[in-house]
Amino acid sequence: MALRSQLLRKVFTTNGNQVRQLHELKGAERAGVARLREVLEDRLQDIKRAKTFKHERVISSPQDTKVKVKGAEGEFLNFCANNYLGLSNHPEVVEAAREGLRKYGAGLSSVRFICGTQTLHKELEHRLAQFHGREDAILYGSCFDANAGLFESMLTPEDGVFSDALNHASIIDGIRLCKAQKHRYPHRDLSELEHLLAHSDARIKLIVTDGVFSMDGNVAPLPGLRELADKYRALLCVDDSHATGFFGATGRGTEEYCGVMGAADIICSTLGKAVSGSAGGYTTGPKELITLLRNVSRPYLFSNAPATCSGCFLEVTVDKPFAENLPVENV
Ligand SMILES: Cc1ncc(COP(=O)(O)O)c(C=O)c1O
């Protein structure tokens, strides 16, 4: 106990040298940490040689079309945030967050099923399901978590998942976690997908695709995917993170853009891009699936409830189509 509090004091009152002492044993660095540094240094060099080392620019202003960057003079035009509707720093969202913090506190310090569900969460889930015209919805801390918790929960080795080759990393990782038969079809290639579906005798067949693909910005062929799903008794799951709230005439996403409202059986999406400007994710679809996710989905069961701010955009956006609420220049 004494050692523990000594270590904590060093961490919290630290300068660089004191942190280093944490890893020392009798004046020398612990062998395990020294080895780790060696191995990681090599890997970091590899990343630098591949020119994929990431340098983060530090923004010293709110997220917006113009931002200030630490260490640089003036303002910069920002073309790379996913703040499609300008909600990150929208005055009404900020005001709603203030009011929400006053009313609900900062967060729950608990997972949802123990004592972490507030009226705000239930309301948000209800209104997100309504927005998409689905039976029910479940919130997660992020859409990454929503995807990490979906496939393992709903699919067993008797089932099959059919995933577009360019799907988002969170779908790829979510599929890795499940025991279903895994099939990857070439990007947007309906004939190859049909071949795979036709040769599968899986109990549940789940086709999964980004709605708008996050890297290339192109759109999934939803009408064709729906036709194949119907022909082969499959389900269609669309991750609409890059579409919800602003794509399609009323912001209903890729289905609306493609003129096939209701084509997806399951929609996963994020509250961290167009919608809310904050963070969070959700899955919406058949009520039995959502109930199952509340019972077995690990990122839901074993992670804290979404923070208050994630829900505070409700009054500003969800009631009406998101895009209708905002000045045209933000859309
Ligand atoms: C298609 C897609 N799905 C999921 C995510 C993850 O969303 P979140 O930031 O809510 O975890 C992203 C984010 O880049 C995405 O583009």
The ligand as an SDF file (V2000), in Angstrom:
LIG
                    3D

 16 16  0  0  0  0  0  0  0  0999 V2000
  -17.7800    3.8950  -41.2540 C   0  0  0  0  0  0  0  0  0  0  0  0
  -17.3440    4.1930  -39.8590 C   0  0  0  0  0  0  0  0  0  0  0  0
  -17.7790    3.4240  -38.8580 N   0  0  0  0  0  0  0  0  0  0  0  0
  -17.4170    3.6630  -37.5890 C   0  0  0  0  0  0  0  0  0  0  0  0
  -16.5830    4.7010  -37.2550 C   0  0  0  0  0  0  0  0  0  0  0  0
  -16.2110    4.9190  -35.8300 C   0  0  0  0  0  0  0  0  0  0  0  0
  -17.0300    5.9060  -35.2680 O   0  0  0  0  0  0  0  0  0  0  0  0
  -16.7370    6.4630  -33.8140 P   0  0  0  0  0  0  0  0  0  0  0  0
  -15.8070    7.6180  -33.9620 O   0  0  0  0  0  0  0  0  0  0  0  0
  -18.0690    6.8210  -33.2560 O   0  0  0  0  0  0  0  0  0  0  0  0
  -16.1150    5.3360  -33.0470 O   0  0  0  0  0  0  0  0  0  0  0  0
  -16.1120    5.5480  -38.2550 C   0  0  0  0  0  0  0  0  0  0  0  0
  -15.2080    6.6570  -37.9020 C   0  0  0  0  0  0  0  0  0  0  0  0
  -14.2930    7.0260  -38.5680 O   0  0  0  0  0  0  0  0  0  0  0  0
  -16.4840    5.2860  -39.5950 C   0  0  0  0  0  0  0  0  0  0  0  0
  -16.0370    6.0570  -40.5960 O   0  0  0  0  0  0  0  0  0  0  0  0
  1  2  1  0
  2  3  1  0
  2 15  2  0
  3  4  2  0
  4  5  1  0
  5  6  1  0
  5 12  2  0
  6  7  1  0
  7  8  1  0
  8  9  2  0
  8 10  1  0
  8 11  1  0
 12 13  1  0
 12 15  1  0
 13 14  2  0
 15 16  1  0
M  END
$$$$
